[in-house]
């Protein structure tokens, strides 16, 4: 039995222009030019350098991002798509406070108050269908409490008087509510 052995490749000692062995379909050999190996300068150390200087890189990245956002932001005359222009801020005039005397239905509650306290005033109306309550004044400032008079027990059934500093419009609501409803206070 005969063994089949493939034809050997040309050895480096053979001239390069020699033809391949017969029976092998291969292109003729050619000379490959000699070149120096390609080396990337500092390639494997760049990641380490970036890790060492990450705070500096983060600071530079954030400042570049901030500058880009400022440069690309809308101008005062431009309108952002999808957002209507806001109304200009109106000057708020100083609210003129007035002192309003208010009769609170529960005199014992008034004795718990001190000047400087903030209270909400609630009007409780009694109707044929039941009762309803609504807030008449929010955050009213207790400015003065009349001096307590020595009275027999049960004499404060008519309530107690409190002086509240409120805006003029709130004072009008308090006066109107006191004629039709019983007033109560809650501390803020």
N, C-alpha and C positions, 0 to 999 in steps of 0.2 A: 504494500500500500504506500502510496506516495503522500507525503504531507505537503500541504500548501502553505507557503510563507509569503506574506506580503512583501512587496518590493521595498527595500530600505530607502529612507529619505536621503537626499544627497548630504553628504558630510560637509562640514565647513572647509575641509581641505580641497574639495572639488571646486572648480571654477563656477561662478554663478551663472554663466551663460550656457552651461551644459543643459542638454534636453533631459526631460524626465525619463524614467525607464519606460520601456515599451509596454503597452497595455494599460497604462494608467492615464486617465483623462484629467490632467491637471494643467493649469496655465504655466507658462514658463516662469521661472523664478526671476525676481528683480532685486536690485540692491536697495536696502532701507537705509536712509541717511541716519547718521549718528546725531542725537540731540541730548542736551542736558536734561536731567529730571526737572519737572515743574514743581516748584515749592511755593506755597502760599506763605507770605511773610506774616508771622505772628498769628496765624489762623487758630491754632489751638489755645492760645493764651487770651484771645479777645473775650471769650465768655468769662474767664476768671477775672479779667480787668473790669468787665461790666458789673460783675457781682461785687467786687471791691468798692466800686464807685457808684453803687446803686442810688444812694441818697442824692448825689450830684445829678445823676441821670434823671431821677424822679423830679427834682426841682426844675431842671431844664425843660423836661416834658410838660410839667404843669404851667410854667411861665409861657411856653410857646402856645399851649392850648388856650390860656387866658387871653393872650394877645390876639389869637385868631377869633375867639368869641367876641371880644370887644370890637375888632375890626369888621366882623360880619354882622354885628347886631343892627337892629333897626335904628334909623336916624329919628330925630324928633319929628320930622315932617312926614316920615314914612309910616304906613300902617302895616302891621303884621297880618299876613293872610289869615282869615278866620277869626280874628279878634277885632272887635270894634274899638275905635279910639275911645279912651275913657274921657268922661266929662272932666273939664278942668276943675281943680280943687277950689271949692268956694270958700271964701273967707267966712269963718264963723264969728258972728258978733258975740261979744261977751253976754252971757245970759244974765239978765237982771233978776236977782233973787229978792223976793218979798217975804215978810214974816206973816204967816197965816195962823190964826188961832183955830185949833181943831178940837172938838169935843169927842173923846174916845169913850166908847160905851162902858168899858171895864176899867174902873178907877184903880184897881189893884195892879193892872198891867202898867199903868202910867207911873206908879211908884217904883217900878223896876228900871225906868228910863233915867238917863243922865244926859245933861247937855253935851253935845258932840256925837251922840249916837246917830246911826243911820237907820231909818225904819221904812218899811213899806206900809202904806195905808190901804186897808181893804174895806170896801163897802159891802155889807151884807143886807140885801133887801128881802123883806118878807112879803110874799105875794100869796094870793089865794091858791095858786098852783104849787106852791112850795117856796123854797128859798134859793136865791142865787147870790153869788159873790163875785166881785170883780176888783181888780187892783186899780186904785184911783191915783196913787202916787208911788213912785219907786225911788228908793234911796234918798228920801227926804231927811234933812238934817234937823235934829232936835236942837233948837236954839235956846229955849228957856222953858222951865217948868214952873208954874205958879207955886208959891209956897203952900205946903199942906196945912189945912186948917184943922184944928181939933174939932171933930164932929162925932156925934154918936154913931154907933155901928149902923150900917145900912143907909147912911146918908149919902154915900157915893153911888147910889142906885142910878142917878142921872149921869154918871160918868165923871170924867176928869178932863181938864183942859190941858192942851199941849201946844206950845208955840213951835211951828215948823218953818224952816227956811226952804222955800221952793220957788221955781220959776213962776212968773205971773200967770201963765196959762194953767198950770197945775193948781194954783191957789183958787182959781175960778172953778175948776172941777171939784176940788175939795169942798168948797162952799155949797155947790149944787148937790153933791152927794150927801152932805150932812143933813139936808132938809128932808130927804126921802129914805135914808138908810141908816143903819147903825154902823159906826166906824170902829175898826179894830186895827192894831199895829202888830207888825212882826219885825224883829231885829234883823238887820242885814249882816 
